Amino acid sequence: MEGKYTVINKNFKPGIFSQGIKYCIILIAALALASCGRTNGNSLPSAQFVPAEEGPGPQYIVGPLDGLEIFVWRNPELTTSVTVRPDGRFSVPLIDDMTATGRTPTQLARDIEKKLSEYIQSPIVTVIVSGFQGPFAQQVRVVGSATSPQAIAYRANMTLLDVMITVGGVTEFAAGNRATLARIEGGVQREYGIRIDDLIRDGDVSANVKIQPGDVIIIPESFF
């Protein structure tokens, strides 16, 4: 028995074991510092829950599946309702396959007037949007550990709190304070750390930030 224990003691190298623990500690510390650096180094200014004076947002751009109410003054036979097709076009009496996406309602009304002027004199057209969807480039997307991940039509003065209410908050296993907001600024994608747990679980108003059209919110799961 004594010889057997002697062999085990010769093969055991405590230095390797302690060195492995040291590497694990360094790795965990590095990950923690990297996470903190991302969140604190790229933070967004906080927004109020309800702005004192809400201003208009960016002009609305028509998108696929938007509903359109097209009113032609003094021409009830040309007044109609239509849904923009998935390809971004629509057809109405006297007009086939007109492009709607990428246009504001006012711009679209002027386009329709130009087409109708070939058939009637000085048409006056009003376009009203219903069933808002908006183009994909302006939708706010929430992916990952949200209760109901989805794409949301952007609304003027939208904040992170509004988005989280729409998606029903986060799941039980979400790491909300490690969430990321990806945003295109000047043609370059930038990432910002956001603190969803602090906002919806602790009521920290400073964690509420303004949302821009096209933002993508990514909510990871917790490691533990």
C-alpha atoms as one frame of an Amber mdcrd trajectory, in Angstrom:
protein
   0.000   0.000   0.000   2.853   2.340   0.842   4.513   1.821  -2.559   1.228
   2.448  -4.364   0.752   5.750  -2.572   4.322   6.721  -3.415   3.624   6.301
  -7.170   0.511   8.472  -6.954   2.437  11.192  -5.143   5.135  11.141  -7.841
   2.596  11.583 -10.679   0.642  14.346  -8.940   1.722  17.844 -10.018   0.029
  20.453  -7.861   1.587  23.255  -9.917  -0.507  22.359 -12.987  -3.710  22.325
 -10.926  -3.044  25.714  -9.330  -1.971  27.150 -12.700  -5.269  26.012 -14.243
  -7.234  27.749 -11.472  -5.200  30.911 -12.068  -6.010  30.860 -15.811  -9.736
  30.385 -15.080  -9.758  33.352 -12.710  -7.953  35.530 -15.273 -10.374  34.478
 -18.009 -13.452  35.244 -15.878 -12.016  38.625 -14.910 -11.249  39.447 -18.536
 -14.780  38.588 -19.619 -16.230  40.716 -16.835 -14.027  43.677 -17.755 -14.894
  43.314 -21.440 -18.601  43.279 -20.628 -18.296  46.330 -18.377 -16.238  48.157
 -20.984 -18.833  47.555 -23.677 -21.699  48.752 -21.489 -20.027  51.768 -19.932
 -17.929  52.824 -22.905 -20.826  52.865 -25.348 -23.785  54.093 -23.362 -26.790
  56.068 -24.511 -28.221  59.096 -22.705 -31.284  58.317 -20.633 -34.752  59.364
 -21.780 -37.728  60.440 -19.727 -40.627  58.019 -19.319 -43.006  60.627 -20.755
 -41.350  63.560 -22.579 -42.609  66.938 -21.436 -43.116  68.032 -25.038 -43.382
  65.269 -27.606 -42.307  66.384 -31.051 -42.889  64.731 -34.420 -40.601  61.887
 -35.384 -39.067  61.162 -38.774 -41.543  61.297 -41.644 -43.401  58.026 -42.061
 -42.317  55.903 -45.011 -44.853  53.513 -46.543 -43.915  49.852 -46.276 -45.163
  46.456 -47.495 -48.559  45.381 -46.074 -49.480  48.951 -45.087 -53.126  49.781
 -45.661 -53.775  52.854 -47.825 -56.918  54.964 -48.081 -56.730  56.809 -51.399
 -59.160  59.711 -51.737 -59.571  61.428 -55.132 -61.524  64.684 -54.773 -64.738
  64.795 -56.845 -64.021  61.322 -58.223 -65.687  58.819 -55.882 -65.264  56.029
 -58.438 -61.486  56.397 -58.052 -61.530  56.656 -54.255 -60.546  53.288 -52.813
 -58.736  51.304 -50.118 -55.800  49.067 -50.902 -53.058  47.090 -49.141 -49.479
  47.435 -50.325 -48.317  44.094 -51.703 -45.265  42.296 -50.259 -43.287  43.490
 -53.288 -43.961  47.111 -52.290 -46.420  47.907 -55.082 -50.183  48.363 -55.389
 -52.834  48.715 -58.083 -55.928  50.931 -58.157 -58.379  51.931 -60.909 -56.426
  53.451 -63.858 -53.067  52.701 -62.205 -51.243  49.373 -62.311 -48.268  48.304
 -60.191 -47.308  51.643 -58.683 -44.396  51.575 -56.231 -45.378  52.619 -52.709
 -42.394  51.695 -50.533 -39.782  54.334 -49.911 -42.342  57.145 -50.267 -44.082
  59.291 -47.703 -47.907  59.437 -47.956 -47.660  62.957 -49.389 -45.085  61.916
 -51.995 -47.252  58.962 -52.931 -50.287  61.234 -53.348 -48.335  63.429 -55.778
 -47.251  60.337 -57.741 -50.875  59.213 -58.027 -51.940  62.682 -59.172 -49.327
  62.591 -61.909 -50.608  59.238 -63.158 -54.282  60.234 -62.979 -53.608  63.496
 -64.844 -53.354  61.381 -67.977 -57.083  60.607 -67.637 -58.684  63.429 -65.629
 -57.997  67.135 -65.338 -56.109  68.445 -62.275 -56.737  65.538 -59.886 -56.397
  66.190 -56.154 -55.365  63.102 -54.165 -54.983  62.434 -50.445 -53.331  59.255
 -49.122 -54.087  58.096 -45.576 -52.106  55.216 -44.083 -53.819  52.594 -41.911
 -52.558  49.308 -40.433 -49.034  50.626 -40.013 -46.165  48.252 -40.719 -43.502
  50.487 -42.216 -40.445  49.435 -44.236 -38.107  46.856 -42.716 -35.325  49.448
 -42.484 -37.392  51.500 -40.004 -38.837  48.692 -37.907 -37.464  48.077 -34.411
 -36.462  44.433 -33.966 -36.208  42.626 -30.638 -34.497  39.212 -30.679 -33.213
  36.772 -28.085 -34.681  36.245 -24.625 -37.700  38.539 -24.898 -41.084  37.114
 -23.940 -42.374  37.795 -27.456 -39.510  38.598 -29.868 -40.814  40.558 -32.850
 -40.417  43.468 -35.249 -42.258  46.625 -34.153 -43.302  49.589 -36.255 -41.371
  52.620 -35.031 -43.376  55.350 -33.300 -42.326  58.927 -32.659 -40.664  59.456
 -29.256 -40.383  55.694 -28.655 -38.243  54.598 -25.712 -36.791  51.307 -24.507
 -39.618  51.016 -21.990 -42.210  51.255 -24.788 -40.437  48.479 -26.672 -40.260
  46.189 -23.636 -43.970  46.694 -22.906 -44.769  45.714 -26.500 -42.708  42.492
 -26.355 -43.962  41.580 -22.870 -40.661  42.037 -21.057 -37.910  39.419 -20.828
 -37.879  35.712 -20.018 -36.923  34.211 -16.674 -33.440  33.312 -17.921 -32.674
  36.582 -19.726 -29.558  38.587 -18.898 -31.221  41.946 -19.436 -28.293  44.045
 -18.242 -26.060  42.444 -20.876 -28.419  43.349 -23.726 -27.103  45.185 -26.776
 -28.681  47.839 -28.986 -27.322  47.866 -32.563 -27.831  51.094 -34.501 -26.725
  52.398 -37.898 -25.124  55.828 -37.551 -23.546  57.533 -40.541 -23.605  54.270
 -42.488 -21.704  52.440 -39.728 -23.219  49.945 -37.277 -22.550  50.793 -33.637
 -23.399  48.764 -30.557 -24.507  50.123 -27.191 -24.958  48.333 -23.891 -28.425
  48.729 -22.358 -29.701  47.802 -18.872 -33.101  46.202 -19.317 -33.154  44.494
 -15.905 -32.436  47.765 -14.128 -35.255  49.410 -16.074 -38.115  46.919 -15.810
 -37.224  45.042 -12.612 -35.672  47.795 -10.488 -37.476  50.790 -11.973 -34.228
  52.651 -12.723 -35.365  55.590 -14.895 -31.798  56.313 -16.011 -31.780  52.983
 -17.885 -34.575  54.147 -20.195 -33.158  55.296 -23.559 -34.614  56.679 -26.764
 -35.148  54.317 -29.682 -34.434  55.178 -33.321 -35.941  53.673 -36.502 -34.080
  50.504 -37.482 -32.675  49.737 -34.009 -32.037  46.071 -33.188 -32.179  44.971
 -29.528 -30.421  41.684 -28.725 -31.169  40.099 -25.322 -28.854  37.188 -24.348
 -29.524  34.414 -21.859 -27.825  34.322 -18.482 -24.786  32.070 -18.036 -26.146
  30.807 -14.717
